[in-house]
Amino acid sequence: MKAVKRFVLIIVMACPLFATADWVEQRLTLEWRNWLTSYLLRAYFADRAFFKLKQQAGSLDNPDQVLCESRCKNSKVISQ
């Protein structure tokens, strides 16, 4: 009986801790993605860089799409 009480106590204490840790991880991932998006957009639009990228023949097909895809991939890798 004592072992069952100890087990229940451990479960009751561990569940909120794991849930909080998961929530914090997800929140940090969202904050990181927001910051990264803002940073990349500022760099993309600074000094008309988007025009310079479009003018370079054959360098990038669609720089907007490449920017979005790389941001998503980096956010997923960094959050893990």
PyMOL Python script that loads the backbone (N, CA, C, O; Angstrom):
from pymol import cmd

cmd.read_pdbstr("""\
ATOM      1  N   MET A   1       0.815  -1.195   0.000  1.00  0.00           N
ATOM      2  CA  MET A   1       0.000   0.000   0.000  1.00  0.00           C
ATOM      3  C   MET A   1       0.857   1.257   0.000  1.00  0.00           C
ATOM      4  O   MET A   1       0.527   2.255  -0.641  1.00  0.00           O
ATOM      5  N   LYS A   2       1.964   1.186   0.732  1.00  0.00           N
ATOM      6  CA  LYS A   2       2.857   2.327   0.802  1.00  0.00           C
ATOM      7  C   LYS A   2       3.489   2.608  -0.573  1.00  0.00           C
ATOM      8  O   LYS A   2       3.695   3.761  -0.953  1.00  0.00           O
ATOM      9  N   ALA A   3       3.782   1.547  -1.291  1.00  0.00           N
ATOM     10  CA  ALA A   3       4.379   1.703  -2.621  1.00  0.00           C
ATOM     11  C   ALA A   3       3.393   2.346  -3.591  1.00  0.00           C
ATOM     12  O   ALA A   3       3.795   3.140  -4.442  1.00  0.00           O
ATOM     13  N   VAL A   4       2.121   2.019  -3.475  1.00  0.00           N
ATOM     14  CA  VAL A   4       1.102   2.588  -4.345  1.00  0.00           C
ATOM     15  C   VAL A   4       0.971   4.096  -4.070  1.00  0.00           C
ATOM     16  O   VAL A   4       0.867   4.894  -5.002  1.00  0.00           O
ATOM     17  N   LYS A   5       0.978   4.470  -2.810  1.00  0.00           N
ATOM     18  CA  LYS A   5       0.904   5.888  -2.454  1.00  0.00           C
ATOM     19  C   LYS A   5       2.116   6.647  -2.995  1.00  0.00           C
ATOM     20  O   LYS A   5       1.987   7.760  -3.505  1.00  0.00           O
ATOM     21  N   ARG A   6       3.272   6.043  -2.880  1.00  0.00           N
ATOM     22  CA  ARG A   6       4.489   6.679  -3.392  1.00  0.00           C
ATOM     23  C   ARG A   6       4.410   6.833  -4.913  1.00  0.00           C
ATOM     24  O   ARG A   6       4.791   7.867  -5.462  1.00  0.00           O
ATOM     25  N   PHE A   7       3.914   5.798  -5.582  1.00  0.00           N
ATOM     26  CA  PHE A   7       3.778   5.850  -7.040  1.00  0.00           C
ATOM     27  C   PHE A   7       2.810   6.958  -7.460  1.00  0.00           C
ATOM     28  O   PHE A   7       3.101   7.726  -8.377  1.00  0.00           O
ATOM     29  N   VAL A   8       1.671   7.039  -6.795  1.00  0.00           N
ATOM     30  CA  VAL A   8       0.673   8.067  -7.112  1.00  0.00           C
ATOM     31  C   VAL A   8       1.253   9.459  -6.848  1.00  0.00           C
ATOM     32  O   VAL A   8       1.029  10.381  -7.632  1.00  0.00           O
ATOM     33  N   LEU A   9       1.982   9.612  -5.773  1.00  0.00           N
ATOM     34  CA  LEU A   9       2.602  10.894  -5.457  1.00  0.00           C
ATOM     35  C   LEU A   9       3.608  11.295  -6.531  1.00  0.00           C
ATOM     36  O   LEU A   9       3.658  12.458  -6.931  1.00  0.00           O
ATOM     37  N   ILE A  10       4.392  10.358  -6.989  1.00  0.00           N
ATOM     38  CA  ILE A  10       5.366  10.643  -8.051  1.00  0.00           C
ATOM     39  C   ILE A  10       4.652  11.064  -9.331  1.00  0.00           C
ATOM     40  O   ILE A  10       5.062  12.018  -9.992  1.00  0.00           O
ATOM     41  N   ILE A  11       3.592  10.354  -9.675  1.00  0.00           N
ATOM     42  CA  ILE A  11       2.833  10.691 -10.884  1.00  0.00           C
ATOM     43  C   ILE A  11       2.203  12.082 -10.754  1.00  0.00           C
ATOM     44  O   ILE A  11       2.251  12.876 -11.694  1.00  0.00           O
ATOM     45  N   VAL A  12       1.627  12.370  -9.615  1.00  0.00           N
ATOM     46  CA  VAL A  12       0.982  13.666  -9.398  1.00  0.00           C
ATOM     47  C   VAL A  12       2.010  14.798  -9.475  1.00  0.00           C
ATOM     48  O   VAL A  12       1.686  15.887  -9.949  1.00  0.00           O
ATOM     49  N   MET A  13       3.205  14.566  -9.030  1.00  0.00           N
ATOM     50  CA  MET A  13       4.243  15.593  -9.088  1.00  0.00           C
ATOM     51  C   MET A  13       4.879  15.682 -10.474  1.00  0.00           C
ATOM     52  O   MET A  13       5.244  16.773 -10.910  1.00  0.00           O
ATOM     53  N   ALA A  14       5.016  14.571 -11.162  1.00  0.00           N
ATOM     54  CA  ALA A  14       5.721  14.548 -12.446  1.00  0.00           C
ATOM     55  C   ALA A  14       4.872  15.095 -13.592  1.00  0.00           C
ATOM     56  O   ALA A  14       5.406  15.755 -14.483  1.00  0.00           O
ATOM     57  N   CYS A  15       3.592  14.843 -13.589  1.00  0.00           N
ATOM     58  CA  CYS A  15       2.737  15.283 -14.702  1.00  0.00           C
ATOM     59  C   CYS A  15       2.781  16.798 -14.931  1.00  0.00           C
ATOM     60  O   CYS A  15       2.995  17.226 -16.065  1.00  0.00           O
ATOM     61  N   PRO A  16       2.590  17.612 -13.911  1.00  0.00           N
ATOM     62  CA  PRO A  16       2.678  19.059 -14.155  1.00  0.00           C
ATOM     63  C   PRO A  16       4.077  19.500 -14.594  1.00  0.00           C
ATOM     64  O   PRO A  16       4.212  20.421 -15.400  1.00  0.00           O
ATOM     65  N   LEU A  17       5.099  18.856 -14.075  1.00  0.00           N
ATOM     66  CA  LEU A  17       6.458  19.220 -14.475  1.00  0.00           C
ATOM     67  C   LEU A  17       6.709  18.935 -15.950  1.00  0.00           C
ATOM     68  O   LEU A  17       7.267  19.774 -16.658  1.00  0.00           O
ATOM     69  N   PHE A  18       6.305  17.771 -16.413  1.00  0.00           N
ATOM     70  CA  PHE A  18       6.479  17.430 -17.828  1.00  0.00           C
ATOM     71  C   PHE A  18       5.626  18.324 -18.726  1.00  0.00           C
ATOM     72  O   PHE A  18       6.071  18.744 -19.794  1.00  0.00           O
ATOM     73  N   ALA A  19       4.412  18.612 -18.294  1.00  0.00           N
ATOM     74  CA  ALA A  19       3.545  19.483 -19.081  1.00  0.00           C
ATOM     75  C   ALA A  19       4.129  20.888 -19.166  1.00  0.00           C
ATOM     76  O   ALA A  19       4.106  21.510 -20.229  1.00  0.00           O
ATOM     77  N   THR A  20       4.646  21.385 -18.059  1.00  0.00           N
ATOM     78  CA  THR A  20       5.258  22.712 -18.056  1.00  0.00           C
ATOM     79  C   THR A  20       6.501  22.747 -18.928  1.00  0.00           C
ATOM     80  O   THR A  20       6.711  23.707 -19.669  1.00  0.00           O
ATOM     81  N   ALA A  21       7.318  21.720 -18.849  1.00  0.00           N
ATOM     82  CA  ALA A  21       8.524  21.668 -19.681  1.00  0.00           C
ATOM     83  C   ALA A  21       8.163  21.663 -21.163  1.00  0.00           C
ATOM     84  O   ALA A  21       8.814  22.339 -21.960  1.00  0.00           O
ATOM     85  N   ASP A  22       7.146  20.919 -21.534  1.00  0.00           N
ATOM     86  CA  ASP A  22       6.700  20.877 -22.927  1.00  0.00           C
ATOM     87  C   ASP A  22       6.165  22.235 -23.362  1.00  0.00           C
ATOM     88  O   ASP A  22       6.462  22.692 -24.466  1.00  0.00           O
ATOM     89  N   TRP A  23       5.380  22.884 -22.509  1.00  0.00           N
ATOM     90  CA  TRP A  23       4.832  24.197 -22.831  1.00  0.00           C
ATOM     91  C   TRP A  23       5.949  25.223 -23.012  1.00  0.00           C
ATOM     92  O   TRP A  23       5.908  26.030 -23.941  1.00  0.00           O
ATOM     93  N   VAL A  24       6.944  25.194 -22.127  1.00  0.00           N
ATOM     94  CA  VAL A  24       8.062  26.138 -22.221  1.00  0.00           C
ATOM     95  C   VAL A  24       8.832  25.917 -23.519  1.00  0.00           C
ATOM     96  O   VAL A  24       9.208  26.880 -24.188  1.00  0.00           O
ATOM     97  N   GLU A  25       9.067  24.666 -23.878  1.00  0.00           N
ATOM     98  CA  GLU A  25       9.776  24.369 -25.123  1.00  0.00           C
ATOM     99  C   GLU A  25       9.019  24.900 -26.337  1.00  0.00           C
ATOM    100  O   GLU A  25       9.616  25.498 -27.233  1.00  0.00           O
ATOM    101  N   GLN A  26       7.708  24.681 -26.366  1.00  0.00           N
ATOM    102  CA  GLN A  26       6.900  25.171 -27.480  1.00  0.00           C
ATOM    103  C   GLN A  26       6.871  26.696 -27.517  1.00  0.00           C
ATOM    104  O   GLN A  26       6.917  27.294 -28.592  1.00  0.00           O
ATOM    105  N   ARG A  27       6.794  27.318 -26.358  1.00  0.00           N
ATOM    106  CA  ARG A  27       6.770  28.783 -26.294  1.00  0.00           C
ATOM    107  C   ARG A  27       8.099  29.368 -26.776  1.00  0.00           C
ATOM    108  O   ARG A  27       8.112  30.354 -27.512  1.00  0.00           O
ATOM    109  N   LEU A  28       9.211  28.763 -26.365  1.00  0.00           N
ATOM    110  CA  LEU A  28      10.514  29.227 -26.823  1.00  0.00           C
ATOM    111  C   LEU A  28      10.668  29.059 -28.329  1.00  0.00           C
ATOM    112  O   LEU A  28      11.248  29.914 -28.999  1.00  0.00           O
ATOM    113  N   THR A  29      10.148  27.959 -28.857  1.00  0.00           N
ATOM    114  CA  THR A  29      10.206  27.737 -30.301  1.00  0.00           C
ATOM    115  C   THR A  29       9.436  28.825 -31.039  1.00  0.00           C
ATOM    116  O   THR A  29       9.913  29.345 -32.047  1.00  0.00           O
ATOM    117  N   LEU A  30       8.250  29.174 -30.548  1.00  0.00           N
ATOM    118  CA  LEU A  30       7.464  30.231 -31.176  1.00  0.00           C
ATOM    119  C   LEU A  30       8.177  31.583 -31.102  1.00  0.00           C
ATOM    120  O   LEU A  30       8.211  32.325 -32.084  1.00  0.00           O
ATOM    121  N   GLU A  31       8.739  31.896 -29.951  1.00  0.00           N
ATOM    122  CA  GLU A  31       9.454  33.161 -29.809  1.00  0.00           C
ATOM    123  C   GLU A  31      10.664  33.208 -30.738  1.00  0.00           C
ATOM    124  O   GLU A  31      10.947  34.234 -31.355  1.00  0.00           O
ATOM    125  N   TRP A  32      11.373  32.085 -30.828  1.00  0.00           N
ATOM    126  CA  TRP A  32      12.532  32.019 -31.713  1.00  0.00           C
ATOM    127  C   TRP A  32      12.111  32.222 -33.165  1.00  0.00           C
ATOM    128  O   TRP A  32      12.762  32.971 -33.893  1.00  0.00           O
ATOM    129  N   ARG A  33      11.043  31.574 -33.596  1.00  0.00           N
ATOM    130  CA  ARG A  33      10.568  31.725 -34.973  1.00  0.00           C
ATOM    131  C   ARG A  33      10.144  33.162 -35.257  1.00  0.00           C
ATOM    132  O   ARG A  33      10.419  33.686 -36.336  1.00  0.00           O
ATOM    133  N   ASN A  34       9.478  33.800 -34.302  1.00  0.00           N
ATOM    134  CA  ASN A  34       9.074  35.192 -34.486  1.00  0.00           C
ATOM    135  C   ASN A  34      10.290  36.096 -34.623  1.00  0.00           C
ATOM    136  O   ASN A  34      10.336  36.953 -35.506  1.00  0.00           O
ATOM    137  N   TRP A  35      11.274  35.906 -33.750  1.00  0.00           N
ATOM    138  CA  TRP A  35      12.478  36.726 -33.826  1.00  0.00           C
ATOM    139  C   TRP A  35      13.216  36.488 -35.136  1.00  0.00           C
ATOM    140  O   TRP A  35      13.643  37.434 -35.798  1.00  0.00           O
ATOM    141  N   LEU A  36      13.365  35.219 -35.508  1.00  0.00           N
ATOM    142  CA  LEU A  36      14.087  34.879 -36.738  1.00  0.00           C
ATOM    143  C   LEU A  36      13.374  35.454 -37.964  1.00  0.00           C
ATOM    144  O   LEU A  36      14.022  35.964 -38.878  1.00  0.00           O
ATOM    145  N   THR A  37      12.052  35.372 -37.983  1.00  0.00           N
ATOM    146  CA  THR A  37      11.290  35.931 -39.095  1.00  0.00           C
ATOM    147  C   THR A  37      11.509  37.440 -39.200  1.00  0.00           C
ATOM    148  O   THR A  37      11.751  37.960 -40.290  1.00  0.00           O
ATOM    149  N   SER A  38      11.425  38.133 -38.083  1.00  0.00           N
ATOM    150  CA  SER A  38      11.642  39.582 -38.091  1.00  0.00           C
ATOM    151  C   SER A  38      13.042  39.924 -38.567  1.00  0.00           C
ATOM    152  O   SER A  38      13.226  40.830 -39.381  1.00  0.00           O
ATOM    153  N   TYR A  39      14.017  39.205 -38.065  1.00  0.00           N
ATOM    154  CA  TYR A  39      15.408  39.466 -38.446  1.00  0.00           C
ATOM    155  C   TYR A  39      15.625  39.236 -39.938  1.00  0.00           C
ATOM    156  O   TYR A  39      16.231  40.066 -40.617  1.00  0.00           O
ATOM    157  N   LEU A  40      15.135  38.122 -40.441  1.00  0.00           N
ATOM    158  CA  LEU A  40      15.336  37.812 -41.849  1.00  0.00           C
ATOM    159  C   LEU A  40      14.589  38.782 -42.763  1.00  0.00           C
ATOM    160  O   LEU A  40      15.101  39.164 -43.815  1.00  0.00           O
ATOM    161  N   LEU A  41      13.397  39.176 -42.369  1.00  0.00           N
ATOM    162  CA  LEU A  41      12.663  40.141 -43.178  1.00  0.00           C
ATOM    163  C   LEU A  41      13.344  41.505 -43.205  1.00  0.00           C
ATOM    164  O   LEU A  41      13.396  42.159 -44.246  1.00  0.00           O
ATOM    165  N   ARG A  42      13.868  41.933 -42.051  1.00  0.00           N
ATOM    166  CA  ARG A  42      14.608  43.200 -42.039  1.00  0.00           C
ATOM    167  C   ARG A  42      15.827  43.119 -42.945  1.00  0.00           C
ATOM    168  O   ARG A  42      16.124  44.066 -43.673  1.00  0.00           O
ATOM    169  N   ALA A  43      16.534  41.993 -42.906  1.00  0.00           N
ATOM    170  CA  ALA A  43      17.717  41.838 -43.762  1.00  0.00           C
ATOM    171  C   ALA A  43      17.313  41.749 -45.232  1.00  0.00           C
ATOM    172  O   ALA A  43      18.012  42.276 -46.098  1.00  0.00           O
ATOM    173  N   TYR A  44      16.204  41.095 -45.518  1.00  0.00           N
ATOM    174  CA  TYR A  44      15.747  40.912 -46.897  1.00  0.00           C
ATOM    175  C   TYR A  44      15.333  42.235 -47.531  1.00  0.00           C
ATOM    176  O   TYR A  44      15.596  42.474 -48.710  1.00  0.00           O
ATOM    177  N   PHE A  45      14.681  43.099 -46.743  1.00  0.00           N
ATOM    178  CA  PHE A  45      14.198  44.365 -47.281  1.00  0.00           C
ATOM    179  C   PHE A  45      15.184  45.518 -47.089  1.00  0.00           C
ATOM    180  O   PHE A  45      14.954  46.606 -47.617  1.00  0.00           O
ATOM    181  N   ALA A  46      16.261  45.311 -46.356  1.00  0.00           N
ATOM    182  CA  ALA A  46      17.236  46.374 -46.138  1.00  0.00           C
ATOM    183  C   ALA A  46      18.009  46.648 -47.425  1.00  0.00           C
ATOM    184  O   ALA A  46      18.404  45.724 -48.136  1.00  0.00           O
ATOM    185  N   ASP A  47      18.211  47.900 -47.702  1.00  0.00           N
ATOM    186  CA  ASP A  47      19.001  48.331 -48.872  1.00  0.00           C
ATOM    187  C   ASP A  47      18.536  47.674 -50.167  1.00  0.00           C
ATOM    188  O   ASP A  47      19.335  47.414 -51.067  1.00  0.00           O
ATOM    189  N   ARG A  48      17.229  47.410 -50.248  1.00  0.00           N
ATOM    190  CA  ARG A  48      16.641  46.846 -51.477  1.00  0.00           C
ATOM    191  C   ARG A  48      17.301  45.526 -51.884  1.00  0.00           C
ATOM    192  O   ARG A  48      17.480  45.245 -53.069  1.00  0.00           O
ATOM    193  N   ALA A  49      17.652  44.740 -50.898  1.00  0.00           N
ATOM    194  CA  ALA A  49      18.322  43.462 -51.173  1.00  0.00           C
ATOM    195  C   ALA A  49      17.442  42.538 -52.004  1.00  0.00           C
ATOM    196  O   ALA A  49      17.959  41.748 -52.794  1.00  0.00           O
ATOM    197  N   PHE A  50      16.133  42.619 -51.844  1.00  0.00           N
ATOM    198  CA  PHE A  50      15.238  41.738 -52.605  1.00  0.00           C
ATOM    199  C   PHE A  50      15.324  42.029 -54.098  1.00  0.00           C
ATOM    200  O   PHE A  50      15.202  41.113 -54.911  1.00  0.00           O
ATOM    201  N   PHE A  51      15.534  43.299 -54.476  1.00  0.00           N
ATOM    202  CA  PHE A  51      15.711  43.609 -55.895  1.00  0.00           C
ATOM    203  C   PHE A  51      17.036  43.068 -56.416  1.00  0.00           C
ATOM    204  O   PHE A  51      17.117  42.569 -57.538  1.00  0.00           O
ATOM    205  N   LYS A  52      18.065  43.171 -55.596  1.00  0.00           N
ATOM    206  CA  LYS A  52      19.383  42.680 -56.001  1.00  0.00           C
ATOM    207  C   LYS A  52      19.354  41.166 -56.213  1.00  0.00           C
ATOM    208  O   LYS A  52      19.971  40.652 -57.147  1.00  0.00           O
ATOM    209  N   LEU A  53      18.635  40.456 -55.343  1.00  0.00           N
ATOM    210  CA  LEU A  53      18.525  39.000 -55.490  1.00  0.00           C
ATOM    211  C   LEU A  53      17.767  38.639 -56.768  1.00  0.00           C
ATOM    212  O   LEU A  53      18.145  37.706 -57.477  1.00  0.00           O
ATOM    213  N   LYS A  54      16.711  39.370 -57.054  1.00  0.00           N
ATOM    214  CA  LYS A  54      15.919  39.071 -58.256  1.00  0.00           C
ATOM    215  C   LYS A  54      16.690  39.388 -59.539  1.00  0.00           C
ATOM    216  O   LYS A  54      16.479  38.744 -60.567  1.00  0.00           O
ATOM    217  N   GLN A  55      17.584  40.379 -59.479  1.00  0.00           N
ATOM    218  CA  GLN A  55      18.320  40.783 -60.668  1.00  0.00           C
ATOM    219  C   GLN A  55      19.460  39.827 -61.009  1.00  0.00           C
ATOM    220  O   GLN A  55      19.885  39.759 -62.163  1.00  0.00           O
ATOM    221  N   GLN A  56      19.954  39.097 -60.028  1.00  0.00           N
ATOM    222  CA  GLN A  56      21.038  38.159 -60.298  1.00  0.00           C
ATOM    223  C   GLN A  56      20.468  36.986 -61.083  1.00  0.00           C
ATOM    224  O   GLN A  56      19.617  36.248 -60.586  1.00  0.00           O
ATOM    225  N   ALA A  57      20.931  36.828 -62.276  1.00  0.00           N
ATOM    226  CA  ALA A  57      20.367  35.805 -63.170  1.00  0.00           C
ATOM    227  C   ALA A  57      20.732  34.409 -62.691  1.00  0.00           C
ATOM    228  O   ALA A  57      21.907  34.091 -62.505  1.00  0.00           O
ATOM    229  N   GLY A  58      19.725  33.589 -62.495  1.00  0.00           N
ATOM    230  CA  GLY A  58      19.931  32.184 -62.185  1.00  0.00           C
ATOM    231  C   GLY A  58      20.404  31.869 -60.780  1.00  0.00           C
ATOM    232  O   GLY A  58      20.657  30.704 -60.474  1.00  0.00           O
ATOM    233  N   SER A  59      20.533  32.857 -59.919  1.00  0.00           N
ATOM    234  CA  SER A  59      21.032  32.564 -58.578  1.00  0.00           C
ATOM    235  C   SER A  59      19.964  31.900 -57.709  1.00  0.00           C
ATOM    236  O   SER A  59      20.226  30.885 -57.064  1.00  0.00           O
ATOM    237  N   LEU A  60      18.779  32.468 -57.694  1.00  0.00           N
ATOM    238  CA  LEU A  60      17.673  31.907 -56.917  1.00  0.00           C
ATOM    239  C   LEU A  60      16.397  31.981 -57.749  1.00  0.00           C
ATOM    240  O   LEU A  60      16.101  33.006 -58.363  1.00  0.00           O
ATOM    241  N   ASP A  61      15.657  30.898 -57.760  1.00  0.00           N
ATOM    242  CA  ASP A  61      14.389  30.901 -58.479  1.00  0.00           C
ATOM    243  C   ASP A  61      13.355  31.781 -57.788  1.00  0.00           C
ATOM    244  O   ASP A  61      12.759  32.667 -58.400  1.00  0.00           O
ATOM    245  N   ASN A  62      13.158  31.517 -56.510  1.00  0.00           N
ATOM    246  CA  ASN A  62      12.148  32.239 -55.752  1.00  0.00           C
ATOM    247  C   ASN A  62      12.719  32.528 -54.358  1.00  0.00           C
ATOM    248  O   ASN A  62      12.548  31.716 -53.449  1.00  0.00           O
ATOM    249  N   PRO A  63      13.387  33.659 -54.177  1.00  0.00           N
ATOM    250  CA  PRO A  63      14.040  33.922 -52.891  1.00  0.00           C
ATOM    251  C   PRO A  63      13.068  33.994 -51.721  1.00  0.00           C
ATOM    252  O   PRO A  63      13.434  33.642 -50.599  1.00  0.00           O
ATOM    253  N   ASP A  64      11.838  34.442 -51.958  1.00  0.00           N
ATOM    254  CA  ASP A  64      10.852  34.501 -50.873  1.00  0.00           C
ATOM    255  C   ASP A  64      10.549  33.103 -50.334  1.00  0.00           C
ATOM    256  O   ASP A  64      10.495  32.892 -49.122  1.00  0.00           O
ATOM    257  N   GLN A  65      10.356  32.165 -51.237  1.00  0.00           N
ATOM    258  CA  GLN A  65      10.042  30.799 -50.831  1.00  0.00           C
ATOM    259  C   GLN A  65      11.239  30.148 -50.147  1.00  0.00           C
ATOM    260  O   GLN A  65      11.075  29.439 -49.155  1.00  0.00           O
ATOM    261  N   VAL A  66      12.425  30.380 -50.661  1.00  0.00           N
ATOM    262  CA  VAL A  66      13.634  29.822 -50.049  1.00  0.00           C
ATOM    263  C   VAL A  66      13.802  30.364 -48.640  1.00  0.00           C
ATOM    264  O   VAL A  66      14.169  29.620 -47.730  1.00  0.00           O
ATOM    265  N   LEU A  67      13.540  31.644 -48.452  1.00  0.00           N
ATOM    266  CA  LEU A  67      13.641  32.266 -47.136  1.00  0.00           C
ATOM    267  C   LEU A  67      12.675  31.628 -46.150  1.00  0.00           C
ATOM    268  O   LEU A  67      13.048  31.325 -45.017  1.00  0.00           O
ATOM    269  N   CYS A  68      11.449  31.427 -46.576  1.00  0.00           N
ATOM    270  CA  CYS A  68      10.434  30.827 -45.703  1.00  0.00           C
ATOM    271  C   CYS A  68      10.776  29.388 -45.352  1.00  0.00           C
ATOM    272  O   CYS A  68      10.677  28.990 -44.191  1.00  0.00           O
ATOM    273  N   GLU A  69      11.177  28.608 -46.343  1.00  0.00           N
ATOM    274  CA  GLU A  69      11.495  27.202 -46.100  1.00  0.00           C
ATOM    275  C   GLU A  69      12.697  27.050 -45.185  1.00  0.00           C
ATOM    276  O   GLU A  69      12.695  26.196 -44.299  1.00  0.00           O
ATOM    277  N   SER A  70      13.724  27.865 -45.387  1.00  0.00           N
ATOM    278  CA  SER A  70      14.907  27.743 -44.541  1.00  0.00           C
ATOM    279  C   SER A  70      14.600  28.169 -43.112  1.00  0.00           C
ATOM    280  O   SER A  70      15.147  27.601 -42.167  1.00  0.00           O
ATOM    281  N   ARG A  71      13.726  29.167 -42.945  1.00  0.00           N
ATOM    282  CA  ARG A  71      13.336  29.591 -41.602  1.00  0.00           C
ATOM    283  C   ARG A  71      12.618  28.473 -40.873  1.00  0.00           C
ATOM    284  O   ARG A  71      12.886  28.214 -39.700  1.00  0.00           O
ATOM    285  N   CYS A  72      11.700  27.808 -41.571  1.00  0.00           N
ATOM    286  CA  CYS A  72      10.953  26.708 -40.953  1.00  0.00           C
ATOM    287  C   CYS A  72      11.878  25.555 -40.579  1.00  0.00           C
ATOM    288  O   CYS A  72      11.772  24.995 -39.487  1.00  0.00           O
ATOM    289  N   LYS A  73      12.782  25.204 -41.486  1.00  0.00           N
ATOM    290  CA  LYS A  73      13.704  24.105 -41.204  1.00  0.00           C
ATOM    291  C   LYS A  73      14.615  24.439 -40.028  1.00  0.00           C
ATOM    292  O   LYS A  73      14.827  23.604 -39.149  1.00  0.00           O
ATOM    293  N   ASN A  74      15.153  25.652 -40.008  1.00  0.00           N
ATOM    294  CA  ASN A  74      16.044  26.052 -38.929  1.00  0.00           C
ATOM    295  C   ASN A  74      15.324  26.090 -37.597  1.00  0.00           C
ATOM    296  O   ASN A  74      15.890  25.695 -36.578  1.00  0.00           O
ATOM    297  N   SER A  75      14.110  26.551 -37.586  1.00  0.00           N
ATOM    298  CA  SER A  75      13.337  26.594 -36.330  1.00  0.00           C
ATOM    299  C   SER A  75      13.105  25.208 -35.783  1.00  0.00           C
ATOM    300  O   SER A  75      13.200  24.997 -34.574  1.00  0.00           O
ATOM    301  N   LYS A  76      12.800  24.256 -36.649  1.00  0.00           N
ATOM    302  CA  LYS A  76      12.559  22.889 -36.192  1.00  0.00           C
ATOM    303  C   LYS A  76      13.832  22.246 -35.660  1.00  0.00           C
ATOM    304  O   LYS A  76      13.803  21.562 -34.637  1.00  0.00           O
ATOM    305  N   VAL A  77      14.943  22.462 -36.346  1.00  0.00           N
ATOM    306  CA  VAL A  77      16.217  21.862 -35.932  1.00  0.00           C
ATOM    307  C   VAL A  77      16.678  22.458 -34.613  1.00  0.00           C
ATOM    308  O   VAL A  77      17.105  21.725 -33.720  1.00  0.00           O
ATOM    309  N   ILE A  78      16.599  23.761 -34.479  1.00  0.00           N
ATOM    310  CA  ILE A  78      17.085  24.433 -33.285  1.00  0.00           C
ATOM    311  C   ILE A  78      16.229  24.099 -32.074  1.00  0.00           C
ATOM    312  O   ILE A  78      16.748  24.001 -30.961  1.00  0.00           O
ATOM    313  N   SER A  79      14.937  23.926 -32.269  1.00  0.00           N
ATOM    314  CA  SER A  79      14.056  23.636 -31.137  1.00  0.00           C
ATOM    315  C   SER A  79      14.235  22.218 -30.587  1.00  0.00           C
ATOM    316  O   SER A  79      13.809  21.926 -29.469  1.00  0.00           O
ATOM    317  N   GLN A  80      14.853  21.354 -31.356  1.00  0.00           N
ATOM    318  CA  GLN A  80      15.030  19.976 -30.895  1.00  0.00           C
ATOM    319  C   GLN A  80      16.279  19.850 -30.151  1.00  0.00           C
ATOM    320  O   GLN A  80      16.609  18.762 -29.678  1.00  0.00           O
TER     321      GLN A  80
END
""", "prot")
cmd.dss("prot")
cmd.show_as("cartoon", "prot")
cmd.util.cbc("prot")
cmd.orient("prot")
